[in-house]
Each structure stands twice: as structure tokens, then as C-alpha cells.
Amino acid sequence: MPKQTAFPLPDSQPDRLTEFPVFLRVEDRFAVIVGNGEEALNKSRLLSESCIEQHVIADDPEPVLQDWISKSGITHIKAKFFPEMLDGAALVFAATGDEHADTTVVAAARERNIPANAVDRPHLCDFYTPALVNRAPIAIAIGSSGSGPVLTQILRSRIETMLPPSTGSLARLARLYRNAVDRLVPR
């Protein structure tokens, strides 16, 4: 007889991912963030951990977003959104705080075959931004298909304590010896 638990367990069959985790090359590319407030600010801060250029479309940015844009050297487009503003973007983030506006931004991105993310609207997302442990060039992304953002943040915190900031330096050193190691150590 199977062991009883205090709460029902989901089917024991292993799940298959509904998203495929990838690391997208973003050098010499740009992302568009549409929004005036904290949601746009948070996405911009996250993107700032990479070398992707940012275009923030904010017709009336909140002071904290305006300050961030000014200090970060991010391209600020102070205008109402229109679809052509997305042309050439690698990624689009709808961060308006308004479902109708976010839907409009996502639709415009999809018309251009640009992956889009709508903050806190998983039903509109082509991709999710994971919890990130950044020890560049080492990066660990933790995702939950949008179902458990608090859990992913807890896991991120635990992993961060396991990996000292010097992990990135170690990875850069390993890069210098990669060819020699490949020759000496069989796979």
C-alpha cells in the first residue's frame, strides 16, 4: 500500500518542461521595455546584468525610473508606444501595469516575430525571466514556468550563498586553459 502524505502529491510521472531554457546571445542587440513605473524599472535592472542595449519607452516615467534611466545611460524614448518602436528588437518587455496596454505591446511584438514578456501576466508571455545567479561569465537561471516565483527566489538565494563572487574569476581562468585541458583530459 502506498505511503499516505499530509497533502496530495501530483502524478509521479516526470513532467516535461513547457519552456526550453536557453541563454540568448545579446551582444550588439537591443531590448525594448514599455512602461513608466516599477515594473519597467525592475526589468531594466535585470537586463543591466547583461550587455544588451535597452530602449525604455516611457511617456511619463515615475521619478525613480527617470533617475535610473539618467544614471544608466539607457536610451529613453519619451513618447506614447506605437508598434514600429519595436522594429529590430531582440526582446520586448511589456511592463505598463495595464493588461490592455500590455496585450497591445505583446501583439505588436508577435507581429514582428519578437519574443515578448508581459510582467506578471504569464498568459501573455512567450518567455519568462528566471531568477538569476550572476557570477559572469557563469550564470545560473532558475525557472518555474511562472508557477512559483517565490520558490525560485528562495532557490536563487541559497545558490548565491554557495557560489562566492570569485566564481566568475575562476571561470575566466578556466577559459584561458580550456584548449589545453581539452587536449589532456578525454571526455
Backbone as a printed PyTorch tensor [residue, N CA C, xyz], in Angstrom:
tensor([[[  0.8410,  -1.1780,   0.0000],
         [  0.0000,   0.0000,   0.0000],
         [  0.8900,   1.2460,   0.0000]],

        [[  0.5980,   2.2450,  -0.8710],
         [  1.4090,   3.4520,  -0.9310],
         [  1.3400,   4.2320,   0.3800]],

        [[  2.4540,   4.8940,   0.6830],
         [  2.5310,   5.7120,   1.8910],
         [  1.6040,   6.9200,   1.7660]],

        [[  0.8620,   7.2080,   2.8250],
         [ -0.0320,   8.3660,   2.8550],
         [  0.7750,   9.6130,   3.2140]],

        [[  0.4230,  10.7390,   2.6120],
         [  1.0780,  12.0020,   2.9340],
         [  0.0500,  12.9870,   3.4460]],

        [[  0.5300,  14.0470,   4.0790],
         [ -0.3560,  15.0660,   4.6450],
         [ -1.0570,  15.8790,   3.5580]],

        [[ -0.5090,  15.8770,   2.3710],
         [ -1.1200,  16.6040,   1.2610],
         [ -0.9980,  15.7470,   0.0100]],

        [[ -1.9090,  15.9220,  -0.9140],
         [ -1.8520,  15.0820,  -2.1170],
         [ -0.6380,  15.4330,  -2.9750]],

        [[  0.0140,  14.4130,  -3.4700],
         [  1.1500,  14.6170,  -4.3550],
         [  0.6770,  14.5960,  -5.8020]],

        [[  1.3160,  15.3960,  -6.6450],
         [  0.9470,  15.3360,  -8.0590],
         [  1.3400,  13.9920,  -8.6530]],

        [[  0.8420,  13.7210,  -9.8230],
         [  1.1740,  12.4970, -10.5410],
         [  2.6820,  12.2660, -10.4760]],

        [[  3.0980,  11.0360, -10.2340],
         [  4.5140,  10.7430, -10.0550],
         [  5.2790,  10.6830, -11.3750]],

        [[  4.5910,  10.7710, -12.4900],
         [  5.2710,  10.7800, -13.7750],
         [  6.1080,  12.0530, -13.9010]],

        [[  7.3360,  11.9310, -14.4030],
         [  8.1510,  13.1420, -14.5410],
         [  7.5130,  14.1010, -15.5440]],

        [[  7.4970,  15.3570, -15.1670],
         [  6.9530,  16.3760, -16.0580],
         [  7.9680,  16.7210, -17.1280]],

        [[  7.4650,  17.1790, -18.2370],
         [  8.3170,  17.7100, -19.2900],
         [  8.2020,  19.2230, -19.2260]],

        [[  9.2790,  19.8850, -19.4840],
         [  9.2760,  21.3410, -19.4550],
         [  8.3790,  21.8950, -20.5500]],

        [[  7.6290,  22.9190, -20.2210],
         [  6.8260,  23.6020, -21.2380],
         [  7.6020,  24.7660, -21.8450]],

        [[  8.7480,  25.0790, -21.2820],
         [  9.6630,  26.0690, -21.8380],
         [ 11.0330,  25.4130, -21.9530]],

        [[ 11.7820,  25.8220, -22.9530],
         [ 13.1290,  25.2980, -23.1110],
         [ 14.1100,  26.3690, -22.6510]],

        [[ 14.8990,  26.0870, -21.6130],
         [ 15.8270,  27.1070, -21.1160],
         [ 16.9920,  27.3000, -22.0850]],

        [[ 17.2500,  28.5300, -22.4290],
         [ 18.3580,  28.8700, -23.3220],
         [ 19.0580,  30.1190, -22.7840]],

        [[ 20.2770,  30.3200, -23.2340],
         [ 20.9780,  31.5710, -22.9910],
         [ 21.0980,  32.2520, -24.3470]],

        [[ 20.4840,  33.3880, -24.4780],
         [ 20.4010,  34.1220, -25.7370],
         [ 21.5860,  35.0750, -25.8560]],

        [[ 22.2730,  35.0370, -26.9830],
         [ 23.3660,  35.9890, -27.2180],
         [ 22.7530,  37.3740, -27.4450]],

        [[ 23.1900,  38.3380, -26.6420],
         [ 22.5710,  39.6660, -26.7100],
         [ 23.5510,  40.7820, -27.0460]],

        [[ 24.8050,  40.4430, -27.2040],
         [ 25.7840,  41.4690, -27.5520],
         [ 25.4050,  42.1090, -28.8850]],

        [[ 25.4780,  43.4310, -28.9420],
         [ 25.1380,  44.2130, -30.1390],
         [ 23.6650,  44.1010, -30.5240]],

        [[ 22.8010,  43.8090, -29.5580],
         [ 21.3610,  43.7370, -29.7960],
         [ 20.6740,  44.6340, -28.7790]],

        [[ 19.3760,  44.8660, -28.9790],
         [ 18.6650,  45.6890, -28.0080],
         [ 17.3270,  45.0810, -27.6350]],

        [[ 16.9110,  45.4330, -26.4280],
         [ 15.6000,  45.0400, -25.9090],
         [ 14.7880,  46.3080, -25.7050]],

        [[ 13.4790,  46.1690, -25.8510],
         [ 12.5690,  47.2870, -25.6070],
         [ 11.7590,  46.9740, -24.3560]],

        [[ 11.6890,  47.9560, -23.4700],
         [ 10.8520,  47.8730, -22.2760],
         [  9.8280,  48.9880, -22.3850]],

        [[  8.5500,  48.6360, -22.2810],
         [  7.4810,  49.6300, -22.3650],
         [  6.8370,  49.7460, -20.9910]],

        [[  6.9330,  50.9290, -20.3930],
         [  6.3160,  51.1440, -19.0890],
         [  6.9000,  52.3530, -18.3900]],

        [[  6.1620,  52.8700, -17.4310],
         [  6.5480,  54.0910, -16.7290],
         [  6.9840,  53.8860, -15.2890]],

        [[  6.7820,  52.6910, -14.7340],
         [  6.9490,  52.5520, -13.2950],
         [  7.8940,  51.4640, -12.8500]],

        [[  7.5740,  50.9230, -11.6820],
         [  8.4350,  49.9550, -11.0100],
         [  8.6350,  48.6830, -11.8270]],

        [[  7.5990,  48.2210, -12.5200],
         [  7.7440,  47.0040, -13.3300],
         [  8.8090,  47.2060, -14.4080]],

        [[  8.7760,  48.3620, -15.0700],
         [  9.7720,  48.6670, -16.0980],
         [ 11.1600,  48.8070, -15.4760]],

        [[ 11.2210,  49.4610, -14.3330],
         [ 12.4900,  49.6310, -13.6270],
         [ 13.1070,  48.2780, -13.2830]],

        [[ 12.3150,  47.3700, -12.7440],
         [ 12.8360,  46.0550, -12.3630],
         [ 13.3480,  45.2730, -13.5630]],

        [[ 12.6450,  45.3260, -14.6880],
         [ 13.1270,  44.6280, -15.8910],
         [ 14.4090,  45.2730, -16.3960]],

        [[ 14.4750,  46.5930, -16.3430],
         [ 15.6840,  47.2780, -16.7840],
         [ 16.8780,  46.9060, -15.9120]],

        [[ 16.6720,  46.8520, -14.6230],
         [ 17.7620,  46.4460, -13.7220],
         [ 18.2280,  45.0240, -14.0300]],

        [[ 17.2850,  44.1320, -14.2860],
         [ 17.6380,  42.7600, -14.6280],
         [ 18.4400,  42.7180, -15.9300]],

        [[ 17.9690,  43.4300, -16.9480],
         [ 18.6780,  43.4410, -18.2280],
         [ 20.0630,  44.0640, -18.1070]],

        [[ 20.2340,  44.9570, -17.1460],
         [ 21.5300,  45.6120, -16.9570],
         [ 22.6160,  44.6440, -16.5020]],

        [[ 22.2320,  43.4390, -16.1260],
         [ 23.2260,  42.4260, -15.7720],
         [ 23.8300,  41.7870, -17.0180]],

        [[ 23.3260,  42.1540, -18.1920],
         [ 23.8720,  41.6630, -19.4560],
         [ 24.3240,  42.8700, -20.2810]],

        [[ 24.8900,  42.5950, -21.4440],
         [ 25.3720,  43.6900, -22.2910],
         [ 24.3390,  44.1340, -23.3240]],

        [[ 23.0970,  43.6670, -23.2160],
         [ 22.0780,  44.0830, -24.1750],
         [ 21.7870,  45.5750, -24.0070]],

        [[ 21.6450,  46.2670, -25.1150],
         [ 21.2540,  47.6740, -25.0890],
         [ 19.7690,  47.7370, -24.7500]],

        [[ 19.3710,  48.7840, -24.0570],
         [ 17.9700,  48.9250, -23.6670],
         [ 17.3650,  50.1880, -24.2510]],

        [[ 16.1470,  50.0510, -24.7380],
         [ 15.3290,  51.1920, -25.1390],
         [ 14.0980,  51.1590, -24.2430]],

        [[ 13.9580,  52.1530, -23.3850],
         [ 12.8080,  52.2280, -22.4880],
         [ 11.8310,  53.2450, -23.0580]],

        [[ 10.6430,  52.7540, -23.3920],
         [  9.5780,  53.6250, -23.8930],
         [  8.7110,  53.9900, -22.7000]],

        [[  8.8300,  55.2450, -22.2780],
         [  8.1050,  55.7260, -21.1010],
         [  7.7130,  57.1750, -21.3530]],

        [[  6.4360,  57.3990, -21.6170],
         [  5.9910,  58.7630, -21.9130],
         [  5.9280,  59.6390, -20.6670]],

        [[  5.7320,  59.0200, -19.5010],
         [  5.6230,  59.7640, -18.2430],
         [  6.2480,  58.9380, -17.1190]],

        [[  7.5870,  58.7780, -17.1470],
         [  8.2250,  57.8780, -16.1860],
         [  8.1280,  58.3920, -14.7540]],

        [[  7.9250,  57.4490, -13.8410],
         [  7.9700,  57.7910, -12.4200],
         [  9.3900,  58.2600, -12.0960]],

        [[  9.5430,  59.1140, -11.0760],
         [ 10.8710,  59.6730, -10.7720],
         [ 11.9740,  58.6300, -10.5960]],

        [[ 11.6780,  57.5140,  -9.9420],
         [ 12.7140,  56.5090,  -9.7180],
         [ 13.1560,  55.8770, -11.0420]],

        [[ 12.2410,  55.6750, -11.9710],
         [ 12.6040,  55.1520, -13.2920],
         [ 13.3920,  56.2020, -14.0630]],

        [[ 12.9580,  57.4500, -14.0240],
         [ 13.6700,  58.5240, -14.7210],
         [ 15.1030,  58.6390, -14.2040]],

        [[ 15.2660,  58.5580, -12.8910],
         [ 16.5920,  58.6380, -12.2830],
         [ 17.4670,  57.4740, -12.7490]],

        [[ 16.9090,  56.2650, -12.7650],
         [ 17.6380,  55.0790, -13.2170],
         [ 18.0660,  55.2330, -14.6790]],

        [[ 17.1530,  55.6780, -15.5190],
         [ 17.4620,  55.8630, -16.9410],
         [ 18.6040,  56.8590, -17.1010]],

        [[ 18.5140,  57.9770, -16.3850],
         [ 19.5380,  59.0230, -16.4910],
         [ 20.9060,  58.5260, -16.0410]],

        [[ 20.9510,  57.8050, -14.9380],
         [ 22.2240,  57.3300, -14.3900],
         [ 22.8010,  56.1570, -15.1730]],

        [[ 21.9540,  55.3900, -15.8420],
         [ 22.4050,  54.1650, -16.5110],
         [ 22.7880,  54.3660, -17.9670]],

        [[ 22.4800,  55.5160, -18.5240],
         [ 22.7880,  55.7430, -19.9290],
         [ 21.9220,  54.9360, -20.8760]],

        [[ 20.7520,  54.5590, -20.4100],
         [ 19.8070,  53.7820, -21.2120],
         [ 19.0910,  54.7170, -22.1790]],

        [[ 18.7800,  54.2280, -23.3630],
         [ 18.0200,  55.0220, -24.3210],
         [ 16.5930,  55.1830, -23.8220]],

        [[ 16.1850,  56.4320, -23.6430],
         [ 14.8240,  56.7230, -23.1840],
         [ 14.0440,  57.3280, -24.3410]],

        [[ 12.9460,  56.6930, -24.6780],
         [ 12.0450,  57.2110, -25.7080],
         [ 10.8280,  57.7450, -24.9760]],

        [[ 10.7710,  59.0700, -24.8470],
         [  9.6990,  59.7060, -24.0750],
         [  8.5390,  59.9830, -25.0240]],

        [[  7.7470,  58.9510, -25.2360],
         [  6.6250,  59.0380, -26.1730],
         [  5.6340,  57.9320, -25.8550]],

        [[  4.4310,  58.0950, -26.3480],
         [  3.4450,  57.0140, -26.2690],
         [  3.9330,  55.8810, -27.1660]],

        [[  3.6110,  54.6580, -26.7810],
         [  4.0200,  53.4810, -27.5440],
         [  3.3010,  53.4130, -28.8790]],

        [[  4.0560,  53.0800, -29.9190],
         [  3.4570,  52.6500, -31.1750],
         [  4.2820,  51.4800, -31.7030]],

        [[  3.6560,  50.5450, -32.4120],
         [  4.2830,  49.2610, -32.7610],
         [  5.6280,  49.3580, -33.4710]],

        [[  5.8210,  50.3460, -34.3210],
         [  7.0760,  50.4490, -35.0690],
         [  8.2890,  50.6570, -34.1640]],

        [[  8.0540,  51.0630, -32.9340],
         [  9.1600,  51.2530, -31.9900],
         [  9.8630,  49.9370, -31.6580]],

        [[  9.2340,  48.8280, -31.9620],
         [  9.8040,  47.5170, -31.6590],
         [ 10.7000,  46.9860, -32.7730]],

        [[ 10.6510,  47.5990, -33.9400],
         [ 11.3910,  47.0810, -35.0890],
         [ 12.8680,  46.8720, -34.7540]],

        [[ 13.3550,  45.6710, -35.0100],
         [ 14.7550,  45.3320, -34.8030],
         [ 15.1110,  44.8340, -33.4170]],

        [[ 14.1700,  44.8520, -32.4900],
         [ 14.4640,  44.4200, -31.1160],
         [ 14.6650,  42.9100, -31.0440]],

        [[ 15.4930,  42.4920, -30.0980],
         [ 15.6920,  41.0630, -29.8400],
         [ 14.6470,  40.5340, -28.8710]],

        [[ 14.2420,  41.3770, -27.9190],
         [ 13.2660,  41.0190, -26.8870],
         [ 12.3990,  42.2280, -26.5810]],

        [[ 11.1870,  41.9530, -26.1270],
         [ 10.2730,  43.0270, -25.7270],
         [  9.6910,  42.6880, -24.3620]],

        [[  9.6260,  43.7080, -23.5070],
         [  9.0120,  43.5800, -22.1850],
         [  7.8750,  44.5810, -22.0710]],

        [[  6.6720,  44.0790, -21.8700],
         [  5.5060,  44.9220, -21.6100],
         [  5.4010,  45.0580, -20.0980]],

        [[  5.6360,  46.2660, -19.6050],
         [  5.6930,  46.4930, -18.1590],
         [  4.8800,  47.7250, -17.7930]],

        [[  3.6860,  47.8020, -18.3440],
         [  2.8650,  49.0030, -18.1610],
         [  2.0130,  48.9630, -16.9050]],

        [[  1.7580,  47.7650, -16.3930],
         [  0.8420,  47.6400, -15.2660],
         [ -0.6140,  47.6190, -15.6840]],

        [[ -0.8600,  47.6600, -16.9830],
         [ -2.2240,  47.6780, -17.5160],
         [ -2.3740,  46.5200, -18.5050]],

        [[ -3.3320,  45.6450, -18.2610],
         [ -3.4750,  44.4430, -19.0990],
         [ -3.7270,  44.7860, -20.5650]],

        [[ -4.5860,  45.7500, -20.8350],
         [ -4.8850,  46.1070, -22.2250],
         [ -3.6300,  46.6360, -22.9260]],

        [[ -2.9070,  47.5280, -22.2550],
         [ -1.6900,  48.0840, -22.8510],
         [ -0.6390,  46.9950, -23.0510]],

        [[ -0.4730,  46.1180, -22.0540],
         [  0.4900,  45.0250, -22.1950],
         [  0.1080,  44.1020, -23.3500]],

        [[ -1.1750,  43.8300, -23.5020],
         [ -1.6520,  42.9850, -24.6020],
         [ -1.3200,  43.6220, -25.9450]],

        [[ -1.4750,  44.9300, -26.0400],
         [ -1.1570,  45.6580, -27.2750],
         [  0.3290,  45.5430, -27.6060]],

        [[  1.1800,  45.7170, -26.6000],
         [  2.6280,  45.6250, -26.8090],
         [  3.0150,  44.2080, -27.2410]],

        [[  2.4900,  43.2040, -26.5570],
         [  2.8060,  41.8080, -26.8860],
         [  2.3360,  41.4760, -28.3050]],

        [[  1.1520,  41.9160, -28.6760],
         [  0.6390,  41.6470, -30.0290],
         [  1.5500,  42.2700, -31.0830]],

        [[  2.0120,  43.4880, -30.8340],
         [  2.9090,  44.1550, -31.7860],
         [  4.2350,  43.4020, -31.8980]],

        [[  4.7360,  42.8970, -30.7820],
         [  5.9780,  42.1180, -30.8130],
         [  5.7830,  40.8310, -31.6100]],

        [[  4.6940,  40.1580, -31.3540],
         [  4.4390,  38.8930, -32.0540],
         [  4.2610,  39.1030, -33.5530]],

        [[  3.6530,  40.2120, -33.9500],
         [  3.5260,  40.5170, -35.3850],
         [  4.8970,  40.6180, -36.0440]],

        [[  5.9060,  40.9640, -35.2550],
         [  7.2640,  41.1320, -35.7610],
         [  8.1490,  39.9270, -35.4230]],

        [[  7.5430,  38.8660, -34.9140],
         [  8.2840,  37.6580, -34.5150],
         [  9.3600,  37.9510, -33.4760]],

        [[  9.0430,  38.8410, -32.5450],
         [  9.9510,  39.1770, -31.4510],
         [  9.3790,  38.5660, -30.1770]],

        [[ 10.1550,  37.7650, -29.4620],
         [  9.6540,  37.2010, -28.2050],
         [  9.3000,  38.3100, -27.2140]],

        [[  8.1650,  38.1300, -26.5400],
         [  7.6760,  39.1540, -25.6140],
         [  7.3910,  38.5680, -24.2420]],

        [[  7.5680,  39.4180, -23.2430],
         [  7.2590,  39.0840, -21.8550],
         [  6.3860,  40.2000, -21.3110]],

        [[  5.2860,  39.8400, -20.6800],
         [  4.4170,  40.8140, -20.0200],
         [  4.5140,  40.5580, -18.5200]],

        [[  4.9940,  41.5510, -17.7950],
         [  5.2560,  41.3970, -16.3650],
         [  3.9930,  40.9670, -15.6220]],

        [[  4.1160,  39.8860, -14.8610],
         [  3.0300,  39.3410, -14.0330],
         [  1.7940,  38.9310, -14.8320]],

        [[  1.9680,  38.6330, -16.1030],
         [  0.8770,  38.1520, -16.9510],
         [  1.3780,  36.9370, -17.7380]],

        [[  1.5410,  35.7970, -17.0530],
         [  2.1210,  34.6280, -17.7200],
         [  1.3580,  34.1890, -18.9620]],

        [[  0.0550,  34.4310, -18.9990],
         [ -0.7380,  34.0300, -20.1660],
         [ -0.3680,  34.8390, -21.4140]],

        [[  0.3360,  35.9560, -21.2560],
         [  0.7600,  36.7630, -22.4000],
         [  2.2260,  36.5410, -22.7750]],

        [[  2.9440,  35.7420, -22.0020],
         [  4.3970,  35.6290, -22.1680],
         [  4.8200,  34.5610, -23.1670]],

        [[  5.7760,  34.9280, -24.0190],
         [  6.4570,  33.9590, -24.8730],
         [  7.6430,  33.3490, -24.1290]],

        [[  8.1270,  34.0470, -23.1270],
         [  9.2350,  33.5750, -22.3000],
         [  9.0850,  34.1940, -20.9160]],

        [[  9.7640,  33.5820, -19.9660],
         [  9.7920,  34.1020, -18.5990],
         [ 11.2200,  34.4920, -18.2620]],

        [[ 11.3700,  35.4800, -17.4050],
         [ 12.7040,  35.8110, -16.9260],
         [ 12.9290,  35.0240, -15.6390]],

        [[ 13.9860,  34.2350, -15.6060],
         [ 14.2230,  33.3810, -14.4460],
         [ 14.8290,  34.1660, -13.2900]],

        [[ 14.8300,  33.5410, -12.1270],
         [ 15.6550,  34.0460, -11.0340],
         [ 17.0980,  33.7830, -11.4650]],

        [[ 17.9600,  34.7510, -11.2880],
         [ 19.2960,  34.6830, -11.8680],
         [ 20.3720,  34.7870, -10.8010]],

        [[ 21.3240,  33.8660, -10.8680],
         [ 22.5460,  33.9720, -10.0780],
         [ 23.6280,  34.3610, -11.0730]],

        [[ 24.1580,  35.5640, -10.9280],
         [ 25.1130,  36.1020, -11.8880],
         [ 26.5090,  36.1160, -11.2850]],

        [[ 27.3460,  35.2440, -11.8030],
         [ 28.7640,  35.2240, -11.4780],
         [ 29.5080,  35.2370, -12.8150]],

        [[ 29.1910,  36.2340, -13.6230],
         [ 29.6620,  36.3080, -15.0100],
         [ 31.1310,  35.9110, -15.1110]],

        [[ 31.4290,  35.0240, -16.0580],
         [ 30.5850,  34.5040, -17.1260],
         [ 29.7160,  33.3090, -16.7320]],

        [[ 29.7560,  32.9060, -15.4770],
         [ 28.8690,  31.8330, -15.0100],
         [ 27.5090,  32.4450, -14.6830]],

        [[ 26.4610,  31.8270, -15.1790],
         [ 25.1000,  32.2740, -14.8660],
         [ 24.2500,  31.0430, -14.6010]],

        [[ 23.4760,  31.1190, -13.5490],
         [ 22.5460,  30.0390, -13.2260],
         [ 21.1540,  30.6380, -13.2230]],

        [[ 20.2970,  30.0850, -14.0630],
         [ 18.9230,  30.5710, -14.1780],
         [ 17.9850,  29.5370, -13.5750]],

        [[ 17.0640,  30.0080, -12.7410],
         [ 16.1070,  29.1170, -12.0800],
         [ 14.7110,  29.5530, -12.4780]],

        [[ 13.9720,  28.6540, -13.1160],
         [ 12.6280,  28.9860, -13.5650],
         [ 11.6030,  27.9990, -13.0480]],

        [[ 10.3560,  28.4320, -13.0860],
         [  9.2540,  27.5700, -12.6290],
         [  8.0570,  27.6650, -13.5690]],

        [[  8.3070,  28.0630, -14.8130],
         [  7.2280,  28.2470, -15.7920],
         [  6.1950,  29.2550, -15.3020]],

        [[  6.6370,  30.1830, -14.4860],
         [  5.7400,  31.2080, -13.9780],
         [  4.8770,  30.7590, -12.8160]],

        [[  5.0500,  29.5050, -12.3710],
         [  4.1410,  28.9870, -11.3470],
         [  4.6190,  29.2150,  -9.9220]],

        [[  5.9020,  29.4520,  -9.7200],
         [  6.4020,  29.5990,  -8.3610],
         [  7.5150,  30.6140,  -8.2300]],

        [[  7.2540,  31.8920,  -8.5170],
         [  8.3370,  32.8780,  -8.4530],
         [  8.9580,  33.0220,  -7.0670]],

        [[  8.1800,  32.8540,  -6.0160],
         [  8.7460,  32.9470,  -4.6630],
         [  9.7060,  31.7840,  -4.4200]],

        [[  9.3240,  30.5840,  -4.8430],
         [ 10.1990,  29.4220,  -4.6990],
         [ 11.4980,  29.6300,  -5.4700]],

        [[ 11.4190,  30.1510,  -6.6840],
         [ 12.6470,  30.3570,  -7.4590],
         [ 13.5510,  31.3820,  -6.7810]],

        [[ 12.9760,  32.3990,  -6.1490],
         [ 13.7930,  33.3850,  -5.4360],
         [ 14.4800,  32.7500,  -4.2220]],

        [[ 13.7790,  31.8640,  -3.5290],
         [ 14.3820,  31.1610,  -2.3870],
         [ 15.5560,  30.3040,  -2.8660]],

        [[ 15.3460,  29.5740,  -3.9550],
         [ 16.4210,  28.7430,  -4.5030],
         [ 17.6010,  29.6040,  -4.9490]],

        [[ 17.3020,  30.7300,  -5.5890],
         [ 18.3690,  31.6430,  -6.0210],
         [ 19.2020,  32.0900,  -4.8220]],

        [[ 18.5430,  32.4750,  -3.7470],
         [ 19.2610,  32.9290,  -2.5460],
         [ 20.1790,  31.8420,  -2.0050]],

        [[ 19.6950,  30.6170,  -1.9960],
         [ 20.5230,  29.5110,  -1.4890],
         [ 21.7290,  29.2590,  -2.3850]],

        [[ 21.5060,  29.2890,  -3.6910],
         [ 22.6170,  29.0560,  -4.6250],
         [ 23.6310,  30.1880,  -4.5290]],

        [[ 23.1610,  31.4260,  -4.3600],
         [ 24.0880,  32.5560,  -4.2330],
         [ 25.0360,  32.3810,  -3.0510]],

        [[ 24.5370,  31.8170,  -1.9650],
         [ 25.4120,  31.6090,  -0.8080],
         [ 26.4380,  30.5040,  -1.0670]],

        [[ 26.1370,  29.5990,  -1.9850],
         [ 27.0600,  28.5070,  -2.3100],
         [ 28.1560,  28.9470,  -3.2730]],

        [[ 27.9070,  29.9790,  -4.0610],
         [ 28.8610,  30.4130,  -5.0800],
         [ 29.4250,  31.7800,  -4.7160]],

        [[ 30.6640,  31.8490,  -4.2890],
         [ 31.2360,  33.1470,  -3.9460],
         [ 31.3810,  34.0220,  -5.1970]],

        [[ 31.4740,  35.3370,  -5.0070],
         [ 31.6520,  36.2290,  -6.1570],
         [ 32.8690,  35.8670,  -7.0080]],

        [[ 33.8730,  35.2350,  -6.4140],
         [ 35.0820,  34.8620,  -7.1590],
         [ 34.8480,  33.7360,  -8.1620]],

        [[ 33.6620,  33.1520,  -8.1740],
         [ 33.3500,  32.0830,  -9.1330],
         [ 33.5740,  32.5630, -10.5660]],

        [[ 33.2140,  33.8000, -10.8430],
         [ 33.4210,  34.3610, -12.1790],
         [ 34.8940,  34.4200, -12.5430]],

        [[ 35.7380,  34.8080, -11.5950],
         [ 37.1860,  34.8520, -11.8430],
         [ 37.7260,  33.4630, -12.1480]],

        [[ 37.2460,  32.4820, -11.4230],
         [ 37.6640,  31.0990, -11.6670],
         [ 37.2610,  30.6590, -13.0760]],

        [[ 36.0770,  31.0290, -13.5020],
         [ 35.6160,  30.6700, -14.8520],
         [ 36.4650,  31.3580, -15.9190]],

        [[ 36.8410,  32.6160, -15.6770],
         [ 37.6970,  33.3090, -16.6500],
         [ 39.0760,  32.6540, -16.7220]],

        [[ 39.5910,  32.2080, -15.5850],
         [ 40.8650,  31.4910, -15.5710],
         [ 40.7380,  30.1700, -16.3320]],

        [[ 39.6570,  29.4560, -16.0990],
         [ 39.4300,  28.1830, -16.7990],
         [ 39.3750,  28.3880, -18.3100]],

        [[ 38.8240,  29.5260, -18.7320],
         [ 38.7500,  29.8210, -20.1730],
         [ 40.1550,  29.8730, -20.7760]],

        [[ 41.1120,  30.4270, -20.0360],
         [ 42.4840,  30.5330, -20.5420],
         [ 43.1060,  29.1630, -20.8010]],

        [[ 42.7060,  28.1730, -20.0210],
         [ 43.2980,  26.8370, -20.1200],
         [ 42.3890,  25.8270, -20.8120]],

        [[ 41.3130,  26.2830, -21.3790],
         [ 40.3300,  25.3570, -21.9520],
         [ 40.9250,  24.4540, -23.0290]],

        [[ 41.6490,  25.0240, -23.9810],
         [ 42.2070,  24.2110, -25.0730],
         [ 43.1830,  23.1650, -24.5480]],

        [[ 44.0330,  23.5600, -23.6010],
         [ 44.9970,  22.6070, -23.0390],
         [ 44.2770,  21.4900, -22.2960]],

        [[ 43.2780,  21.8230, -21.5290],
         [ 42.5170,  20.8090, -20.7880],
         [ 41.8040,  19.8740, -21.7600]],

        [[ 41.2280,  20.4280, -22.8200],
         [ 40.5430,  19.5880, -23.8140],
         [ 41.4990,  18.5730, -24.4360]],

        [[ 42.7500,  18.9780, -24.6500],
         [ 43.7320,  18.0520, -25.2280],
         [ 44.1590,  16.9790, -24.2280]],

        [[ 44.2460,  17.3400, -22.9530],
         [ 44.7930,  16.4310, -21.9420],
         [ 43.7660,  15.5360, -21.2660]],

        [[ 42.5520,  16.0070, -21.1650],
         [ 41.5320,  15.2560, -20.4290],
         [ 40.5100,  14.7050, -21.4210]],

        [[ 40.4630,  13.3870, -21.5690],
         [ 39.4780,  12.8160, -22.5020],
         [ 38.0590,  13.0080, -21.9650]],

        [[ 37.1490,  13.1210, -22.8780],
         [ 35.7430,  13.2880, -22.4830],
         [ 35.0330,  11.9750, -22.5690]]])
